[in-house]
């Protein structure tokens, strides 16, 4: 795997771009790489620095860019794909969480309704117990249904 930090150092050391080739095809007189504001930044066999021009570093940049850029681009594409997969997974989990939250609201509503019904039934049983007890067996059955003893009639 390439060292992208080193590749960036090579890029930064080279003459600033953008660059273009002239002539478009390498001919008998060679071919040069030109920067618009600096003129020729390198020619085949031109190792001499001129002003802000760094021909040796430029040649290294050109040579390294041939393999560095494709790998860097592929790594960026791979990272974007992984990021998209992670984003899609987050959306999927968010949808699941929203569904579970809606189900929880419904369960809580049902629970509250059942608690209210249970309280009504408990009060009804207490009123039956304290108002219409005819023998000890009914008293025992109601106490068991209520989960223990009671202190007296409830107000419903």
Secondary structure, 3 states (H helix, E strand, C coil): CCCHHHHHHHHHHCCCCCEEEEEEEEECCEEEEEECCCEEEEECCCCCCCCCCCHHHHHHHHHHHHHHHHHHHHHHHHHHHHHHHHHHHHHHHHHHHHHHHHHHHHHHHHHHHHHHHHHHHHHHHHHHHHHHCCCHHHHHHHHHHHCCCCCCCCCC
